[in-house]
């Protein structure tokens, strides 16, 4: 049955949930306002800044350590503190912004990041540097997660894929290009410019956000909103998550995996997270992370997918430069440039897939094809040898980049399509936090695999047997040693690196393949609907529908 063309205007409602177009018999035409466009552009630039800042410092650490007189442990924590704080505080920002509005907490996140940038940029010792980086991580995590949530607030589900495709491209671009920019500043100017470069982003972003509409949740008193804060949940989640993630980052690097320094906080953190889960399920009326977001099979698969994406991206960021520097002899800047085959495939494929999902209204195909290509691509990385030609490794690295680029926006849409209006923001935040957990877990597991295989491979070469423990325990530091070596011993050590990294890629291939199989059970929800959020006033238009003839 056909319906005549008509014009409808839909307004948000704090209590209503989903309006399905099949019920209305019309197709939608979404038009974003100029103010919302400026808001999203501001948040996108701030997200790029946060992504760049999260990784740009890694290649500058040796120079910073020498200038500030830092120890190995202090240099390690300078690079790690940002990621840890970002992952831990993202659900907190989401939960509080649901109560008090997005705008105020975007500004809070910008303030934390600004203070951290000032402290880190002016640091004369590693104590101040660690404080600054931790504050930056808190603010950066808030910026990244609130950007995703604002897209969900502003853009209807049927159009959201293209925006999340661009957001995924921004995150991937900033994450991979960061080391190149950091290396350029550290070698050509000063490492402090890694922090100074943030101020134009901060200024423009803060001004645009301050001019945006004040998105409130409900007409409730401040005291009522405060009573809804899950203080106990926050108090359980933050230390438990930190205790779980910290030993994953230093296990096998600063302390052995069987050391109490690693096992004690890991066990405490795991128990704390279990207590947190039970508490959230049983006790609070307004939980920080509602258990309802995990009730859908598609949501569970998609959260796991986010964690695996974080694992794959950070395994590539951590271990591919090791291949380029140790095996190929590249310097840090060239090593960062060598990551461009991933950068310039992840970003465009994410945008293109987002556009296709918005056009077709289906995301299931992108999830499955993305995981399939990621599996094939990480498997192809096992072909990287010490003598692999440049054109070969460039093309080998493009396949996993395309796969990961397809997965990022499609998994994001799967999470949101399976969530209801009440839990949309925390579902977005939880998925982003899962990605942070996956990053830490990926580097930890990959590091264990690499160290074990490296030691085993070195024992095969008589000239390197006495150095097996040293080189396998601190493979990154051994890169400089390799540069000064010559002859057969150098070739044997490079071959040991290449052979050890193959097992890391095989692990990535295996877990990506497992996600491909699991993703086949993802439900394809209808995207042709409007998800009413809690962050608009009741009189504000979300979008206008222009009806066209449809079959009933």
Buried (B, 14 or more C-beta within 10 A) or exposed (E): EEBEEEEEEBBBBBEEBBBEBEEBBBBBEBEBEEEBEBBBEBBBBBBBBBBBBBBBBBBBBBBBBEBBEBEEEBBBBBBBBBBBBBBBBBBBBBBBBBBBBBBBBBBBBBBBBBBBBBBBBEBEEBEBBBBBBBBBBBBBBBBBBBBBBBBBBBBBBBBBBBBBBBBBBBBBBBBBBBBBBBBBBBBEEBBBBBBBBBBEBBEBBBEBBEEBBEBBBEEEEEEEBEEBBBEBBBEBBBBBBBBBBBBBBBBBBBBEBEBEBBBEBBBBBEEBBEEBBEBBEEEBEBBBBBEBBBEBEBBBBBBBBBBBBBBBBBBBBBBBBBBBBBBBBBBBBBBBBBBBBBBBBBBBBBBBBBBBBBEEBBBBBBBBBBBBBBBBBBBBBBEBBBEBEEEEBEEBBBBBBBBBBBBBBBBBBBBBBBBBBBBBBBBBBBBBBBBBBBBBBBBBBBBBBBBBBBBBBBEEBEEBEEBBEBBBBBBBEBBEBBEEBEEEBBBBBBBBBBBBBBBBBBBBBEBBBBBBEBBEEBEBBBBBBBBBBBBBEEEEEBBEBEBBEBEE
